[in-house]
Amino acid sequence: MKHSGTWKMLTVAVCMALLGCLQAQALQGHVSIILLGATGDLAKKYLWQGLFQLYLDEAGKGYSFSFHGAALTPPQQGQELMAKALESLSCPKDMAPGHCGKLKEQFLQLSQYRQLKTDEHYQTLSKDIEAQVQREGLREAGRIFYFSVPPFAYADIARSINSSCRPGPGAWLRVVLEKPFGHDHRSAQQLATELGSFFQEEEMYRVDHYLGKQAVAQILPFRDQNRKALDGLWNRHHVERVEIIMKETVDAGGRTSFYEEYGVIRDVLQNHLTEILTLVAMELPHNTSSSAAVLEHKLQALRVIQGLQKGNAVLGQYRAYSGQVRQELQKPEGFLSLTPTFAGVLVHMDNLRWEGVPFILMSGKALDERVGYVRILFKNQAYCVQSESHWASEQSRCLPRQIIFYIGHGELDHPAILVSRNLFRPSLPAQGWKEVEDQPGLRLFGRPLSDFYAYSPVRERDAYSILLPRILHCQKESFITTENLLASWVFWTPLLDSVAHEVPRLYPGGTENGHLLDFEFNGGHLSFSQEQPEQLVPGPESVPRPSDFQVLRARYRESPLISAWPEELISKLASDIEATAVQTVRLFGRFHLALSGGSSPIALFQQLATGHYAFPWAHTHLWLVDERCVPLSDPESNFQGLQAHLLQHIRVPYYNIHPMPVHLHQRLCAEEDHGAQTYANEISALVANSSFDLVLLGMGTDGHTASLFPQSPTGLDGEQLVVLTESPFRPHHRMSLSLPLINRAKKVAVLVMGRTKREITMLVSRVGHEPKKWPISGVLPRSGQLVWYMDYEAFLG
């Protein structure tokens, strides 16, 4: 119902905007374009040229124009700065110089500078526009205000426009906003609320200039025009992975004040690369020319992106960055920045189309090349008997199969769409794209260019020259709505919070990076492929931080000990369990895992649920180590915790789940119901030699483990596999695996976390085999392995 309401509101808003557009196009109309920040860098580099191209494309097609460059600078100085910016305007290469000069002169005559600082300035501008329209006998179609100013200035400008410079009845208003759109979800929400108090949603156009890049702008049309070929391929059964990449050779020098606040994830991944991700992953609407349909499907894609955690990202920083920050921002000599200038992030979609398919988002400064691309790599299960020299690129199923939207730069040095010849010959609009001639010696993604059907634009166009006409013509699908913006921040903000104090990997920059930034993924966990040389003695500028200490390997009670900070520890344990499961299933076809209850494993369950897509759940049997004598639906039930944090998020056959039978015949743990014996019989029937492949235990502050307590020695010895026990804590009645059964396991992992466990950890480290005093001391698999997993607070205090 919620999504239905959203769809209706979005449809109404977009329809109103489209209706305004149609009305404007049906009649002759005058459009005033006001460029705020007209003398700034963005305006000088891109926006004035984009406006000039808009004039070249649209003049004589039903609109007349006036262009107002605006800033806080006084009129005379502002006019001089604007005139300098307009000197560099250029025409398309195929336009005759004389015609170009004439159009450029017309554009300059239509452009004037205005100081916009007070409400009175905005009132004067509005009156002047109305006077011009009346004087020239025109009808005002609308006004476009382009905010090429910092976001902190948005609210004041919006207030002035709303109160003093809105067009009259029958004319539309459009405000164009440049990123950054907030710093996190809360600030984005605050900014959206402020703007929403002055403008309607259909009046706002948030620009992500990457949506104007020619290869990016072609993703949806390409998918639409090649539906027949792609329908069976664009899914988890055929796609191995998707790479969305933007590499830069330049560093952040001169922009460190911006970078210190935003970093590479906010600067590139949260906006540019996420927008591209939605274009690739979204369900394709029946009508891709419907702005409302496209925006709704993009929103749906954003909402099924799985939550990001620290283990989903790797971060780096080029070595010179901290020095640049100290110099540019006058930081003290010992200052070290934690701002990442490189990030690789692994994203998964929680839907049937893309389940298990890794989407890799990566960007960085000071890398070895400048290039941007989107690469869809398809699975290849073919084997060709003949050698590669005999493979024909159009026919061989053994060659890589990929579709690449090449954004620009790199070896090819221009936008392109590449499709492996062993996939299909794509359909592209003939008036806009042409086939690229082969360039012998040029190799892309490991293959010669001749392996691809390759297309490039007939005419290369700047992103802004593509987006500005779309603002004029109400093509809202190329812009970011408030709802889509906030949905993006919903999944990026937790990751940003979790890595805020992480020390990024240092890299030298350029080609010297070598393989230092290479990364790989296992399930949902991302890690660098190469270990960074450890700095055993901190340098003079180094201040040790928690994240400087990674995984510590030692011994505890003569068994292996793994210790780390909580998140690293849980990540390591989850990875170890997955590796054991994969190996066991490969050897024996099934994996029997017994899980302890309580609060400590919750983070582990969540990690397994969201980060380990290669886990062989279909071949895994899940058992309970212990259970409280409460109904299985009770929030205190260990099974209920397992259900809430793991089972409902994974695909495990229901008959592979084995809750303890604590509630039989409407009674809880009644001895005459023989629930413990029933569970023991089930284990004996399904688990070879009643030997679990892995048992996960915890340790209480009194030394208990599972539900084996010092005060209730039942289950510490004897022949029983499953026992009823008494707990000193409510609920007092419990069911538990016995110590002899636990010690039959092939592997036992004991997870101990938190400062409250420090005292018992010290005590147990010194005692011998005394299970009646400390049941945990009796855990020692007869022929298996015991591994202790402790966080630093439990181990070191």
Secondary structure, 3 states (H helix, E strand, C coil): CHHHHHHHHHHHHHHHHHHHHHHHHHCCEEEEEEEECCCCHHHHHHHHHHHHHHHHHHECCCEEEEEEEEECCCHHHHHHHHHHHHCCCCCCCCCCHHHHHHHHHHHHHHEEEEECCCHHHHHHHHHHHHHHHHHCCCCEEEEEEEECCCHHHHHHHHHHHHHHCCCCCCCEEEEEEECCCCCCHHHHHHHHHHHHCCCCHHHEEEECHHHHCHHHHCHHHHHHHCHHHHCCCCCCCCEEEEEEEEECCCCCCCCHHHHHHHHHHHHHHHHHHHHHHHHHHCCCCCCCCCHHHHHHHHHHHHHCECCCCHHHEEEEEECCHHHHHHHHCCCCCCCCCCCCCEEEEEECECCCCCCCCCEEEEEECCCCCCEEEEEEEECCCCCCCCCHHHCCCCCCCCCCEEEEEEEEECCCCCCEEEEECCCCCCCCCCCCEEECCCCCCCEECCEEHHHEEEEEECCCCCHHHHHHHHHHCCCHHHCECHHHHHHHHHHHHHHHHHCCCCCCEEECCHHHHCCCCCEEEECCEEEECCCCCCCCCCCCCCCCCHHHCCCEEEEECCEEEEEECHHHHHHHHHHHHHHHHHHHHHHHCCEEEEECCCCCCHHHHHHHHHHCCCCCHHHEEEEECEEECCCCCCCCCHHHHHHHHCHHHCCCCHHHEECCCCEECCEECCHHHCHHHHHHHHHHHHCHHHCCCEEEEECCCCCCECCEECCECCCCCCCCCEEEEECCCCCCEEEEECHHHHCCCCEEEEEECCHHHHHHHHHHHHCCCCCCCCHHHHCCCCCCEEEEEEEHHHHHC
